Amino acid sequence: MTKLNLKNLHQISPAHGLSKEDLSSKSNLIPKYLKKIHAREQGFYTVIDNQQTIDDIKTYAKNVEGKYNDIVVLAIGGSSLGTICLQQSLTHIFQNELRVPSSKFQVPKLHVLDNIDPCLIKEIQDIIELPKTLFIVVTKSGGTPETLSEYFYFRSLTDHAGLDAKEHFVFITDPEKGLLRKIASEQNIPTFEVPPSVGGRFSVQTAVGLLPAALIGIDIDSLISGLQSMRDKFLSENLEENLPFQIATMQYELNKKGKTMNVIMPYSQRLIRFADWYRQLLAESIGKAQNEAGQTVNVGITPINALGATDQHSQSQLYNEGPNDKFFMLIRVNDFGINLPIPNLHPTEEAVNYIKDTSFEELINIELQATAESYTQNDRPNITIEIEKVDAKTLGQLFMLFEGATAFLGEYFCINAFNQPGVELAKINTKKLLLAK
């Protein structure tokens, strides 16, 4: 089970840290904020109970098993980051390069085209065969220009090759409206829904993330189980139980103390794309010009993704001795599932005595502890989020932990955490410039 270790947050000076009383004094806000969140009718914590969608996804995945060598997801932003995280966290890190014996079933290789760089678009063709490729087109509105442009390009290729579109495309979009929904209805292209009540950056627990996950063999039932277990904590009015509320309270109270940046730093290669996913969730949800009273407030917390132990050597100098404007959330994995001892090749060399009788798992977690202690010694607020292992259930817990925290944080700031007017403005400007060229 996911746990929060807040010891270091309580040990630093009151000017930069928080006491146990600072957190407990806010517990009376939980019922009030939950009531406001429920009133917003957001589906990120209820959609995970839709068993029919899960069954439909599993049925589709079973029906196309062995049919495709490659799956290409055409998506951007919240429609892609969750899928990238699922692949990185829950499959072999080098899954696409893995050679599987011919006697074993080869899961398709998954590629997510989350940008419109022409090099990316063109060079994916070098590694796929169109007759053995499934394209998943993801846009909630059905009109995202980047995603539609990619769809038009690859649809033209499959049409030119004489391939049946309904055998090589599947759409994930709005249940009723939008261009993709229209095309799907006219051409019988398989389609899954993005529920209107679930925003893109919260959509990993919908078909947006679940379909590609199921197609590459990820246990989506366990993922949903993890989401549900943390959702129950999110809905609890007990402070000790409600880990999402605790995270949000820390973020808000430390922001008032000048910690305007949050660094999320997993000590796990598998979780680096989780940090990428969270970067969008926090930035797009909390960075708002106006509060709900219509006042200009320009609030926000800047997310920074880092990777332990890699970024001890690229960022920790700044983190320890630069401006004290950051709150650090480190993620510790207790069990990597691999016992990999470090060989003692020079037993008489005193210079390397410190790594004798040590494994890589011990080393990376000791480095996490040492980094956290260095932040504490330098009066930098930090916590450690402890998980037992990186698996589907735990990842589901992490998704809901931070989604729930973000919902509470929006209420703290008195803003709508579920819209994104700044993003929409850029979309409008893009269309204007294209029409004017």
Secondary structure, DSSP 8 states (H G I E B T S, - for coil): --EEE-HHHHHS-TTT---HHHHHTTTTHHHHHHHHHHHTT--TTTGGG-HHHHHHHHHHHHHTTTT-SEEEEE--THHHHHHHHHHHHHS-TTGGG----TTS----EEEEE-S--HHHHHHGGGT--GGGEEEEEE-SSS--HHHHHHHHHHHHHHHHTT--HHHHEEEEE-SS-SHHHHHHHHHT--EEE--TTS-GGGGGGSHHHHHHHHHTT--HHHHHHHHHHHHHHHT-S-TTT-HHHHHHHHHHHHHHTT--EEEEEESSGGGHHHHHHHHHHHHHHH-EEE-TTS-EEEE--EEEE--TTGGGTTTHHHHHHS-S-EEEEEEEES--S---B---S-TT-GGGGGGTT-BHHHHHHHHHHHHHHHHHHTT--EEEEEES--SHHHHHHHHHHHHHHHHHHHHHHTS-TT--HHHHHHHHHHHHHHHH-
